[in-house]
Amino acid sequence: MLQRLGVIPIIAFLLLDPTLSYAAEALHLEGWGTFNLDQIWPGVTDQALVSFLLYLVVLDLCEYWYHWAQHNVRWMWALHSLHHSQQNMNLWSDDRNHVLDDLVHDMFLGLVALLIGVEPSQYILLVSLSRMLQSLQHANVRIHFGRIGEYLLVSPRFHRTHHAIGHESRGRNTLGGHNFAVLFPVWDVLFRTAHFSQGFAMTGVRDQLPPPAGKGRDYGRGFWMQQWLGLKRLVEFTRRKAR
């Protein structure tokens, strides 16, 4: 619940703020200036609404690449796969995450936000808007935004394809996927990871399926079992890569 409300990401941001401020002061003493993205076009990008939209787009681009990594880096997928193991999509599906997965993500996003100059008040609004839209994306509905709208904002149909069984990989024992965008599908279009489907696919992870299609892997019932099994997958996937 705290994660969905954006409390944890905001706490991560506030914890990182003093460290980054100290580093910025040290750089300033050495003659280095600080960077604020909203200063790239004085008089335009420093206006409240414009800067908010600018930060929203830049952070979403970073979220796209982070999400891509969650599906292509083995240790990250070991944790993130819990989120994809949900076989009954609903508004609360975005809360089905591993604690470590959330923690690393929130620290990453908070660090990026601080480095580009996002103010705390802006960050609260950015996180709140993003979480609200992500909840809608996970709803178990056949909603789409039309021929043009599907390219402008991630819809429940677009994101459901991302959660479809088998779309988390390029085949058995591989990683990959489609539709990594968090808010704006344009990133998937630009980087050729978009998959626009009109279907209403079954959701889950390939290795949940019984043999021979999958491994019958158990992702756990209840919070504590899900967290424990996530740690076991992390060790398993790391060892497999080391070999």
C-alpha positions in Angstrom: 0.0 0.0 0.0 2.8 2.4 0.9 4.5 1.7 -2.4 1.3 2.3 -4.4 0.7 5.6 -2.6 4.2 6.7 -3.6 5.4 7.0 0.1 8.4 4.7 -0.4 9.7 6.4 -3.5 9.4 9.8 -1.9 11.2 8.6 1.2 14.0 7.3 -1.0 14.2 10.7 -2.7 14.4 12.5 0.6 17.1 10.2 1.9 19.2 10.7 -1.2 18.7 14.5 -1.2 21.2 15.4 1.6 23.9 13.2 0.1 23.5 14.8 -3.4 23.3 18.3 -1.9 26.6 17.7 -0.1 28.2 16.4 -3.3 26.9 19.5 -5.2 28.4 21.8 -2.6 31.7 20.0 -2.9 31.7 20.3 -6.7 30.7 24.0 -6.4 33.8 24.7 -4.2 35.9 23.0 -6.9 34.5 25.4 -9.5 31.9 23.0 -11.0 28.3 24.2 -11.5 25.2 22.2 -10.8 22.7 21.0 -13.5 19.0 21.7 -13.6 17.2 20.4 -16.6 14.6 23.2 -16.4 17.3 25.8 -17.1 18.1 24.5 -20.6 15.7 27.2 -22.1 15.4 30.1 -19.7 12.0 31.7 -19.8 10.3 28.6 -21.2 11.5 25.4 -19.5 11.6 27.1 -16.1 7.8 27.7 -16.1 6.1 25.4 -13.7 3.9 23.4 -16.1 6.6 23.2 -18.8 9.2 22.0 -16.3 6.8 19.5 -14.8 6.1 18.0 -18.2 9.8 18.0 -19.1 10.7 16.1 -16.0 7.8 13.7 -16.6 9.1 12.8 -20.1 12.7 12.5 -19.1 12.0 10.4 -16.0 9.7 8.2 -18.1 12.5 7.6 -20.6 14.7 6.5 -17.7 11.9 4.3 -16.4 11.7 2.6 -19.9 15.3 1.7 -19.8 15.2 0.5 -16.2 12.1 -1.6 -17.0 13.9 -3.0 -20.1 16.8 -4.0 -17.7 14.4 -5.7 -15.4 13.5 -8.0 -18.2 17.0 -8.5 -19.7 19.4 -8.7 -16.6 19.0 -12.1 -14.9 19.3 -11.0 -11.3 16.8 -8.2 -11.9 14.3 -10.5 -13.6 14.7 -13.0 -10.7 13.0 -10.3 -8.5 10.8 -8.6 -11.1 9.2 -11.9 -12.2 7.1 -11.9 -9.1 5.2 -8.9 -10.5 4.6 -10.8 -13.7 3.4 -14.0 -11.9 0.0 -12.3 -11.3 -2.5 -14.4 -13.3 -5.5 -12.2 -12.5 -4.7 -8.6 -13.4 -6.4 -5.9 -11.3 -5.9 -2.4 -10.0 -3.7 -3.7 -7.3 -1.4 -5.9 -9.4 1.2 -3.2 -9.5 1.6 -3.8 -5.7 2.7 -7.5 -6.2 6.4 -6.8 -6.2 9.5 -8.0 -4.4 10.7 -5.5 -1.7 14.2 -5.5 -3.2 12.9 -4.9 -6.7 11.0 -1.8 -5.4 13.9 -0.6 -3.3 16.4 -0.7 -6.1 13.9 0.9 -8.5 13.0 3.7 -6.1 16.6 4.5 -5.3 17.5 4.6 -9.1 14.5 6.9 -9.9 15.2 9.2 -6.9 18.8 9.5 -7.9 18.0 10.4 -11.5 15.4 13.0 -10.3 17.9 14.7 -8.0 20.6 14.7 -10.7 18.4 16.5 -13.2 17.1 19.0 -10.6 13.6 17.9 -9.7 12.3 19.7 -6.6 10.7 17.6 -3.8 7.2 19.1 -4.4 7.5 18.3 -8.1 8.7 14.8 -7.3 5.6 14.1 -5.1 3.3 15.2 -7.9 5.3 13.2 -10.6 5.2 10.0 -8.5 1.5 10.4 -7.6 0.5 10.9 -11.3 2.6 8.0 -12.5 1.3 5.6 -9.8 -2.3 6.5 -10.5 -1.8 5.8 -14.3 0.0 2.6 -13.6 -2.8 1.3 -11.4 -5.2 1.9 -14.3 -2.9 0.0 -16.7 -3.1 -3.1 -14.6 -6.9 -3.1 -14.4 -8.6 -6.3 -15.7 -10.5 -4.4 -18.5 -10.5 -4.4 -22.3 -9.9 -0.6 -22.4 -7.8 0.9 -25.2 -7.3 4.6 -26.2 -8.0 4.3 -29.9 -5.8 4.3 -33.0 -3.9 7.5 -32.0 -4.3 7.4 -28.2 -2.6 4.0 -28.1 0.6 5.7 -29.2 0.3 8.5 -26.7 -0.4 6.8 -23.4 0.0 3.3 -22.1 -3.4 1.7 -22.0 -4.6 -1.4 -20.1 -4.6 -3.3 -23.3 -1.1 -2.3 -24.3 0.3 -3.2 -20.8 -1.7 -6.4 -20.6 0.3 -7.6 -23.7 3.4 -6.9 -21.7 2.1 -9.2 -19.0 1.0 -11.9 -21.4 2.4 -15.4 -20.8 5.4 -15.8 -23.1 5.9 -12.1 -23.8 8.4 -11.9 -20.9 10.9 -13.7 -23.1 11.9 -14.5 -26.7 11.5 -18.2 -26.0 12.2 -20.8 -23.3 15.3 -20.0 -21.2 15.6 -16.6 -22.6 14.9 -13.0 -21.4 13.3 -10.1 -23.3 9.8 -8.9 -24.0 7.7 -6.1 -25.3 6.0 -2.9 -24.2 8.4 -1.7 -21.5 7.1 1.9 -21.5 5.7 3.0 -18.1 3.6 6.0 -19.4 4.5 6.8 -23.0 4.5 4.1 -25.7 6.6 6.3 -27.9 9.7 4.8 -26.3 8.7 1.3 -27.4 8.0 2.6 -30.9 11.4 4.3 -31.1 13.4 1.4 -29.7 11.3 -1.2 -31.6 9.9 -3.0 -28.6 6.3 -2.1 -29.2 3.7 -4.9 -29.8 0.2 -3.6 -30.4 -2.3 -6.4 -30.0 -6.1 -6.4 -30.0 -6.2 -9.6 -28.0 -7.0 -10.2 -24.3 -4.2 -12.5 -23.4 -3.8 -14.8 -20.4 -1.2 -13.3 -18.0 1.6 -14.8 -16.0 5.1 -16.1 -16.5 6.1 -18.9 -18.9 7.8 -21.0 -16.2 4.6 -21.1 -14.1 3.1 -23.4 -16.7 3.2 -27.2 -16.0 5.7 -29.3 -18.0 6.4 -29.5 -20.8 5.4 -25.9 -21.6 7.0 -24.6 -18.4 8.6 -25.7 -15.1 5.6 -25.4 -12.8 7.5 -22.8 -10.8 5.8 -21.6 -7.6 5.9 -17.9 -7.0 4.2 -18.2 -3.6 1.0 -17.3 -1.8 1.1 -14.5 0.7 3.7 -11.7 1.1 6.4 -13.5 3.1 6.5 -16.6 0.9 6.7 -14.5 -2.2 9.6 -12.5 -0.8 11.4 -15.7 0.3 11.0 -17.4 -3.1 12.2 -14.2 -4.8 15.4 -14.4 -2.8 15.8 -18.1 -3.8 15.3 -17.2 -7.5 17.9 -14.4 -7.1 20.5 -16.9 -5.8 19.5 -19.5 -8.5 19.7 -17.1 -11.4 23.0 -15.6 -10.2 24.6 -19.1 -9.9 23.3 -20.1 -13.3 24.9 -17.1 -14.9 28.2 -17.7 -13.0 28.4 -21.2 -14.5 
